C-alpha cells in the first residue's frame, strides 16, 4: 500500500492532554482490535490506508480505512477501521 495514507502520529499530538496515555487501540469490523504503543506512532511504518496503488482501497481489503502496521503480522492490520481509542 504505497499511496493514500494518513499517519497516526497526529493521534499522538492530539492525545498530549492525556499524559498517561500509553497505547492506541485501532478498532474495526468483527470486533478486531490492534493495540499500538504510543511510541510507535511517529514511525512511517504505522498508518491508515485509504488507497492502494493509486486507486481507492477495495472493500475486500478494508475500504474505507485499513491499518498498516509494518512491524506487526498482516493479520493484525485491522480492516474497516471505525474507531481509535487512546488508552
Helices and strands as residue ranges (DSSP letters): E 5-7, H 9-14, G 15-17, E 23-27, G 29-31, E 33-37, G 38-40, E 46-49, E 51-52, E 55-56, G 59-61, E 66-69, G 74-76, E 83-86
